[in-house]
Structures are given as structure tokens and as C-alpha cells.
Amino acid sequence: MINLVEHCKENRDQIVRAHCVGSYETPNDGKKLTAIEALVEVFLVRLEAAKKSEEQADALLTSPEEKKEAESKKDGKENNASSLPQALPAEDLEETLMKALQKAGKNMEHSVIGSYIALLLGCVIQNNQEYANLLKEKMPERKFDVMVEVLKKFLNFVSLTGVVGTTGITSIQRVVEVLESS
């Protein structure tokens, strides 16, 4: 869809005029929505899911001693125990790492889907302030900040990994500029 709308005004118009049924992943399951509303909804659901996956992975990697220390600091009691944390048995460590990797994989999946939706929506609003305003109405705080943040993280990821070529990186940068200037 990104390729279809990136360089074709007629396809962008089609997306804006399209309607669909709400996604099974969202609160609007089965309700008729505009395509823009549905895409924003899935984008926000995926970002929330990515955040939860990240928190779960962090919790898995936090040792019981670190949790106690964090709670002590939160309660205003500094824990000055000089004992070293006990090492986890190798089996427990392996299981914890596997769970953390699974959570990280889920986080990445949600983040990438959110990034591609942001790319699609950024392409749809390019060169059309009316479409930009329509999309802003559906965004939290009526701003594109969250989309820009997601796309900048995605841009860093694809730049580091080389998963997309120079043309893809340029396209992502252009969409970031579109969102920032709208």
C-alpha cells in the first residue's frame, strides 16, 4: 500500500475516501470506519502492545535484588546491604533469557507494523494539508509527534541493520519531514 500511495495522488485520494470495518484487534471491532480512522486505531494499538512487551521483557530481566532495591528507593529506604546478588541457576537464566527474547520479538513485530502504518499515513498526507488536518483529528493531542518518534526509531533500526536500501531510507526521511512540517 505504501508503494501504491507514495507517488500516486489518485491512490491517496482512494485511501482517504475508503471505509472499512474495525479491526478485530481494536475497540471498534465490526464498526464501520474510514480507512484513516482504522489505520490510526491499529497504529495506536500496536504502539501500546509494543510498550507492554518492552515492559514485560524489562521485568523478566530485572533480578529480585534489583526489584527489592527499586522498591526500597521508592519507599525512601536506601538498602545498604553489601551482599552480592545470588546467581540464578543456569536453567533459570536460560529460561529467563528465552522469555525475554520472545518478548523482544513481539515488541519488534508491533513496532515494525506501527512504523509501516505511520509510513503509509505519512505518504497519504503528503502535499495535501486537508488530508494532514483530517489525520491530525484522529491522532492523540492532534499532533504527529508519536508517528515522528516511531519513524525516527525505525529509521535508526533500518540504517543500522541495512534491511532497506538507500531509496527506502530516503523515503522514510521524507515522510518524517512531511509529518514534522504538517
C-alpha positions in Angstrom: 0.0 0.0 0.0 2.9 2.4 0.7 4.2 1.9 -2.8 0.7 2.5 -4.2 0.2 5.8 -2.5 3.7 7.2 -2.3 3.8 8.6 -5.9 0.1 8.5 -6.9 -2.3 11.2 -5.8 -5.4 9.2 -7.0 -4.4 6.3 -4.8 -4.0 8.7 -1.8 -7.5 10.0 -2.6 -8.9 6.5 -2.6 -7.4 5.7 0.8 -8.9 8.9 2.3 -12.4 8.1 0.8 -12.3 4.4 1.7 -14.3 2.9 4.5 -13.8 -0.5 6.3 -14.9 -2.5 9.3 -12.9 -2.0 12.5 -10.1 -4.5 13.2 -10.5 -7.5 15.4 -7.6 -6.1 17.5 -9.3 -2.8 18.3 -12.2 -1.5 20.4 -14.1 -0.7 17.2 -14.5 -4.4 16.2 -17.1 -4.6 13.5 -17.9 -0.9 13.3 -17.8 1.0 10.0 -14.8 3.4 10.0 -12.9 5.5 7.5 -9.7 3.8 6.4 -7.7 6.6 8.1 -9.6 6.0 11.4 -8.9 2.3 11.2 -5.2 2.7 10.4 -4.7 5.2 13.2 -6.5 2.8 15.6 -4.3 -0.1 14.6 -1.2 2.1 14.8 -2.1 3.1 18.4 -3.0 -0.4 19.4 0.3 -1.7 18.1 2.3 1.0 19.9 0.6 0.1 23.2 1.3 -3.6 22.6 5.0 -2.8 21.9 5.2 -0.8 25.1 3.7 -3.6 27.1 6.1 -6.2 25.5 9.0 -4.0 26.3 7.9 -3.6 30.0 7.4 -7.3 30.3 10.9 -8.0 28.9 12.4 -5.5 31.3 10.6 -7.1 34.2 11.9 -10.5 33.2 15.4 -9.3 33.1 15.2 -7.5 36.5 16.6 -9.6 39.3 14.8 -10.0 42.5 17.5 -8.0 44.2 17.1 -5.1 41.8 13.3 -5.2 42.3 13.8 -5.0 46.1 16.4 -2.2 45.7 14.0 -0.2 43.5 11.1 -0.7 46.0 13.4 0.4 48.8 14.3 3.6 47.0 10.7 4.2 46.1 9.8 3.8 49.8 12.6 6.2 50.8 14.6 3.5 52.4 18.1 3.1 50.9 19.2 -0.5 51.0 22.9 -0.6 52.0 23.2 -4.3 52.2 26.7 -5.3 51.0 25.8 -8.8 50.0 26.2 -9.7 46.4 23.2 -10.8 44.4 22.8 -14.5 44.2 23.4 -16.0 40.7 20.5 -17.7 39.0 20.9 -21.4 38.2 21.9 -21.9 34.6 18.5 -23.4 33.7 16.6 -20.4 35.2 18.9 -18.0 33.4 18.3 -19.7 30.1 14.6 -19.8 30.6 14.5 -16.1 31.6 16.6 -15.2 28.5 14.3 -17.2 26.2 11.2 -15.4 27.6 12.9 -12.0 27.2 13.8 -12.8 23.6 10.2 -13.8 22.9 9.0 -10.5 24.4 11.6 -8.6 22.5 10.5 -10.3 19.2 6.9 -9.3 20.0 8.0 -5.8 20.7 9.8 -5.6 17.4 6.8 -7.1 15.5 4.4 -4.5 17.0 6.9 -1.6 16.4 7.6 -2.6 12.8 3.8 -2.8 12.0 3.3 0.6 13.7 6.2 2.0 11.7 4.8 0.8 8.4 1.3 2.3 9.2 3.0 5.6 10.1 4.8 5.5 6.7 1.6 4.8 4.9 -0.3 7.6 6.6 2.6 10.0 6.0 2.6 9.2 2.3 -1.2 9.7 2.2 -1.0 13.2 3.6 2.0 14.4 1.6 1.3 17.6 -0.4 -2.3 17.8 1.0 -2.9 20.0 4.0 -6.6 18.9 4.1 -5.6 15.3 4.5 -3.0 16.3 7.1 -5.6 18.1 9.1 -8.0 15.1 8.8 -5.3 12.8 10.1 -4.4 15.1 12.9 -8.0 15.0 14.1 -7.6 11.3 14.7 -4.2 11.5 16.5 -3.5 11.9 20.2 -3.3 15.6 21.1 -3.9 16.3 17.4 -0.2 16.0 16.7 2.0 13.7 14.7 4.7 13.6 17.4 4.1 9.9 18.2 4.4 9.0 14.5 7.6 11.0 14.1 9.1 9.3 17.1 8.2 5.8 15.9 9.6 6.6 12.4 12.8 8.0 13.7 13.4 4.8 15.8 12.5 2.8 12.7 14.9 4.8 10.6 17.7 4.2 13.1 16.9 0.5 13.1 16.9 0.1 9.3 20.0 2.3 9.0 21.9 0.1 11.4 20.7 -3.2 10.0 20.7 -2.3 6.3 17.3 -4.0 5.8 16.2 -1.4 3.4 18.3 0.3 0.7 19.2 3.9 0.3 16.0 4.6 -1.5 13.9 3.2 1.4 15.9 5.3 3.9 15.4 8.4 1.8 11.6 7.7 1.7 11.4 7.3 5.4 13.3 10.5 6.0 11.0 12.3 3.6 7.9 11.0 5.4 9.4 12.2 8.7 9.8 15.6 7.2 6.2 15.6 5.9 4.9 14.7 9.4 7.1 17.3 11.1 6.1 20.1 8.8 2.3 19.3 8.8 
